[in-house]
């Protein structure tokens, strides 16, 4: 029993297999893999599996306890957590309505007003998390998902990551302090949100001018964007985290509330966003293939040797 307790992080003895049937892999991350799973033979859910070797054992147990208490209409809810000797397994609601950026591309009459609606939903989720003193840490396009394909589907913020021993910041989406100080805070989420909004309105990642974290707003695709939208983004992408707009203040920003939001069509933004999505999906698919090959080589290193002969 003593040896078993050496690897046990959670105070529960049930296993994933007691209630769930694990299905196909539906996504891969840098430190995790996501399977579709079936709950008691009836309800479909998603199971995100982390290798414990990558996780911070001093932080993750308390983090998991907190995640299980969270509930918000614009968040993917964690339903169950299990562990075995080498894995932590998070079971969450399965959302299958696709990513926000994908839906924007198909929007018939895309304009700032159509961009403000999902931003308000994301901000609502971030406001809830920040009031609970929780930083999401991964506000990126792939984590902004609709719960169904219906036109009335709700946008969900997914994938609050478990604390890792080492973090690999994503250039552009990660705030300056994460690179410089390795420090996360609710303000870090607001930087990421500003980048997401920039892409929603421009269809392309921002260019940095005058320094690694100084965004320029002089490009031609900004000509049709309202001063109010530029103001909101500028308040999100401030280098000093203490000076960034909060989720509470952003929810009350006139652009988010629809008071200063342009309704001019943005067809060129949709075209650029379509290309942006294609590049992003290609890169993700390539990384998934490389990760699979790496895993296969770790399992059967002799196979690689035999193939090379």
QUIVEN-V329083 format. One record per pair of residues at least 24 apart in sequence whose ideal C-beta (glycine too) atoms are under 7 Angstrom apart, sorted by the first residue. I is the first residue (numbers start at 1). J is the second residue. D is the distance in Angstrom with one decimal. If there is no record, write none. Layout:
# QUIVEN-V329083
i:j:d
I:J:D
I:J:D
This chain:
# QUIVEN-V329083
i:j:d
7:85:4.9
8:83:6.9
9:57:6.3
9:60:6.6
9:61:4.9
9:83:6.0
10:61:6.3
10:64:6.7
10:81:6.6
10:83:5.3
14:82:6.7
15:82:5.8
15:84:6.9
16:47:7.0
16:82:4.3
16:89:5.0
20:47:6.7
20:91:6.5
22:47:6.2
28:288:4.7
28:291:5.7
30:168:6.3
31:164:6.0
36:94:6.7
37:91:6.6
44:94:5.0
45:79:6.4
45:91:5.4
45:92:6.5
45:93:6.3
45:94:5.0
46:92:5.1
46:94:4.6
47:89:5.7
47:91:5.1
48:90:4.6
48:92:6.6
49:87:5.4
49:89:5.2
50:87:6.6
50:88:4.7
50:162:5.7
51:86:6.3
51:87:6.2
52:86:5.6
52:87:6.3
52:88:6.1
54:164:5.4
54:165:6.3
55:88:6.5
55:162:5.6
55:163:6.7
55:164:5.9
55:165:6.8
56:163:4.4
56:164:6.3
56:165:5.4
59:163:4.1
60:88:6.8
60:162:5.2
60:163:5.6
63:162:6.2
63:163:5.8
66:134:6.8
67:160:6.3
70:132:7.0
72:125:5.5
72:128:4.6
73:154:6.2
74:121:4.7
74:122:7.0
74:124:5.2
74:125:4.0
74:154:6.5
74:155:6.2
74:156:5.9
74:157:6.0
75:125:4.9
75:156:6.1
75:157:5.2
76:156:4.8
76:158:3.9
88:162:6.6
95:145:4.6
95:146:6.6
95:147:4.6
95:156:5.4
95:158:6.7
96:148:6.7
97:145:6.6
97:146:2.9
97:147:5.5
97:148:4.6
97:149:5.1
97:153:4.6
98:146:5.8
99:141:6.0
99:142:6.4
99:144:6.2
99:145:5.9
100:141:6.8
100:144:4.1
100:155:6.2
101:141:5.0
101:273:6.1
101:277:5.5
102:277:6.2
103:146:6.4
104:200:6.7
104:270:6.9
104:273:6.1
105:270:5.7
105:273:5.6
105:274:4.9
105:277:6.4
109:265:5.9
110:265:6.7
110:266:5.3
110:269:6.8
110:270:5.3
111:262:6.4
111:263:5.0
111:264:5.9
111:265:5.6
111:266:5.7
112:201:6.9
112:226:6.1
112:229:6.0
112:261:4.7
112:262:4.3
112:263:6.9
113:258:6.5
113:261:5.0
113:263:5.3
115:200:4.6
115:201:6.0
116:255:6.3
116:256:5.7
116:258:6.2
116:261:5.2
118:155:5.0
119:197:6.0
119:256:6.1
120:251:7.0
120:256:5.3
121:155:4.3
122:155:6.8
122:157:5.9
122:193:6.6
123:247:5.4
123:250:5.4
123:251:5.0
123:256:6.6
124:251:7.0
125:157:4.2
126:189:5.5
126:193:6.8
126:247:4.4
127:247:4.1
127:248:5.8
127:251:5.9
130:186:4.0
130:247:5.2
135:184:4.7
135:185:5.9
135:186:5.5
135:188:6.1
135:189:5.9
136:160:5.5
136:189:5.2
137:161:5.9
137:184:5.4
137:188:6.8
139:189:5.2
139:192:3.7
139:193:5.6
139:196:6.4
140:170:6.7
140:173:5.0
140:192:6.7
141:196:6.7
141:280:6.9
172:205:5.5
175:241:6.6
176:213:4.7
176:239:5.2
177:241:5.5
185:241:6.0
186:247:7.0
187:241:3.6
187:244:4.7
188:241:6.9
190:236:5.1
190:244:4.8
190:245:6.1
190:246:6.9
190:247:6.7
191:236:6.1
191:237:5.8
191:244:6.6
193:236:5.7
194:233:4.9
194:236:2.6
194:237:4.3
195:237:6.9
197:232:6.8
197:233:5.5
198:233:5.5
199:276:6.8
201:225:5.4
201:229:6.0
201:269:6.4
202:269:6.3
202:272:6.9
203:269:4.2
203:270:6.8
203:271:6.9
203:272:2.9
203:273:3.8
203:276:6.0
204:272:5.1
204:276:5.9
213:239:5.2
221:268:6.7
224:264:5.7
224:266:6.5
226:260:6.2
226:261:6.8
226:262:4.4
228:254:5.9
228:255:4.2
228:260:3.6
229:255:5.4
